[in-house]
Amino acid sequence: MATKPAKAATPPISKTDYKGLDKRWHLAKDDHEIAVAELEYSLIRTAEAFRRWQSECLAAVTSMDMSGADNEILHIIRMKDRPKGVKEIARLMNRDDLPNIQYSIRKLQKAGLIRKTSDKNRRKGVTYAVTPDGTRVSDAFAEIRSKLLMGFTRNVPDMEKELEHAARTMDLMAGIYEQAARTAATHRFITGDED
């Protein structure tokens, strides 16, 4: 008489589960890995929501079809009201996709929001600064941001403390991800048969 194969044991639901939700992932084997995976999933959702917000808020003040990334670059260029080169923009945003940044810069130039500048102190390269229209648009963005976004965040108890903690945590994780990425790039796993 044939016996039925034993059912694979279902791993117990993590103690980090909330109200019986199963938070196990293929990416996570224990509570620590679950917490990191949950943070990563939250970052994905937050990044997409942030870019959608950036795009919609910019559209509200300009009627322009610009991406959230385009808007981010506009504000990075405006930051401290001093011109910036492509490499500095990339460094401030922790990006290394220079062709995409240059594409956004061309869109912003075509829209009349930024312009090339000459900086005698720079040995090479081009810098960009906001135009009067760029200043007007970024000021209008800041006004709508203050009315809409701050209208929501000011109603959350202890929000300043929560935001400070979240920013420190995200900065810490950015450094950890950078180091992990460097290690992965340096020591690629070898696949296949090894002797």
N, C-alpha and C positions, 0 to 999 in steps of 0.2 A: 504494500500500500504506500503510495507516494505521499510524502509529507509536504505541506505547504511551506514555501520559504518564509522565514521569519520576516516580519515587517521591520523596516529600518526604524530605529528609535528616533523619534522626533526630539530634537534638542529642546531643552526647557526654554521657556520664554525668559528673556533677560530680566533681571530685577530692575533694569532701568525703564522697563515698559510702563506706559502711562495708561491706567485704567484697562489693563488687559490687552493693549495693542501690541502686536508682534512686531518688534523693531529689528528683527534679524535681517541681515543683508548678505548677499554673496560676497560683499566686500569686508565683512566683519565677523570675527570669531568669538569675541568676548565684549564685555561692557565698554572697555576703553575704545576698541575699534568701532563699536556701535556709535559711541559718542562722536568720534571723528567723522564717521560716515554721515551721521545726522547733521553735523556742522557743514560738511561738504554739500549735502543736498540742500540745506538752507542757503548756502552761498550761491548755488546755482539759481535758486528761485529768487533770491534777493537781487542778484546781478541782473537778471532779466527784468524784474519789476523796476529796478532803478533805471535801466536803460529805456524802458517804455515810458517811465515818468519823465526822464530827461527829454525824450523825443516829443512827447505830448505837450509838455510845458513850453518847449521852444516853439512848437507849432502854434500854440495859443497866442504867443506874442509876435510871431512873424508870418504865419501862414506858409512857412517854408517846409518842404519835406526833407528834413534832416534826421539823421539817426541820433540815438543817445550818445554814441561815441563822438560824433561831430560836435555835439553840444559840449561834451566833456572837454574836448580839445580847445574849443572857443574859450571856456572858462580857465583852462590851464594857461593859455596864452595871455589872458587878461590878468591872471594872478599877479599881484604886487605891481601891476601896471608897468611891466618892463618887457621888452621883446625877448623872445626865446627861439632857439634853433630847434630843429627836428630832434636831434639827439637829447637835448635837455627836456623837451616835451615827453619823449619816450621814457627817460629816466624818472621824471616826476610821476608818470602814470604806471611805472613798472611794466612797460611794454617793450617788446623787441621786434614788433612787426612794422618796421619803418615804411614799407610800401603802403600799408593801410593807413598809417598816420599821414603820409604824404597825400593820399587820395582824399582824406578828410580836409586837409589843408587846402587842396585845390578847390574843393566844394565851398569852403568858407571864403576863399578869395573870390571865386566866381559870384558868390552871394553878396560880396562887398562888405563882409564882416571883419576880415583881416587883410593886412597888406604886408608885402615884403619891406623890410627895413634894412638900412645899412648901419653897421656898428663898427666903428673904427677900432675899437678895443678887441674885436674878434679877429683872429688870424685867418680863419677860413670859415666858409659856410654862410648861410643866409639865416636871418632871424625874421620873425613875424610879430606883428603888433596888431591890436584891435584898431579898427577904424572908428570914426565917430558913430557910424551906424552900428558897429559891433558893440560899442560902449552902450548905446541906447538899448539895443536888444538884450545885452547881458544884464543891464539895470532893470529892464522890464521883466526879465526872467526872475531876477532876485526878488522883485516885488510880488510876483505871483507865487513864487516859492514861499515867501514869508506868509502870505495870506492863506494858501492852501495847505502846504506841508506842515508848517509850524502850527497851523490850526489844529492838526491832528496830534502832533507830538507834544504840544504843551498840555494836552489833557491827560497824558499818561503820568501817573504818580512816579516821582523820583527818576524821571526820564533822563535828566542830565547825567546822573550817576550811572544809569544803565548804558547810555551812549558812550560815556568815557570808558567804561569797562569793556564794552563791545569793541570800541576802536583799538584799545590796547591789545585785546585778544586777537583781533584780526591782523594787527601789525605783527604780533608775535608769530601767528600762523603763516603770514606772508614770508617771514624769514625762514621758518621751518620748511615750507614748501620750496623756497629757493634753494636751500641746502640739499633737500632731498632730490630736487631736479638736477642739480649739479652732480650729485653722487650717481644718480641713474644714468646721466649722460657720460660720466667718466667710466663707469663700470657696468657696461651693458651685460645683461645676462646672456650666456651662450645657450642656444637651443640645439637640440639634437643629441646624438650620441657623443659621449666624451670618453676618452681612454683613461 
